[in-house]
Amino acid sequence: MSQISRPYPLALTSEGQRVKIVSLRAGRGLERRLLSMGLTVGSVVEVIARQPGGAIVVGYQDTRIALGAGMAHKIAVMSCEDT
């Protein structure tokens, strides 16, 4: 029987992992900022690097985007294998 996984914060994703954004748990200002960077529900991103303070760098299309730990915690993702 297959295991059903739940969305988890982008901040908990490992380097090299590809994940799909399933929801944005952010206020209007942060949501608008994420959308302007192209990070929308349904986008598939790859974690390029994780910093000790919780910051994360993701690759999306041909762009690298740095996100602070707070922002990364407000983006819910699922592994591409689970979607």
C-alpha positions, 0 to 999 in steps of 0.5 A: 500500500502506498504511503500518503504524504503531507505537505511540509515547509520548503525550509525542511527540504534537502539540497538537491531535492525537487519539490512542487509548491502546493500552497503559500501560507503567507500574508498578502504582501509576502504572497505578492512578492513570491508571485512576482518572483514566479513562485506560484502554486504548482511550480516545481523548484529544486533546492540548490543550497541551504544555509546554516541560518535557515536561508535557502536557495532554490532553482526555478526555470533558469533562475536562482532565488534566495529565500530567508528562513521565514519565507521558506517556512511559509511555502508548503511543498510536496516531493515531486514523487508524491504528486 
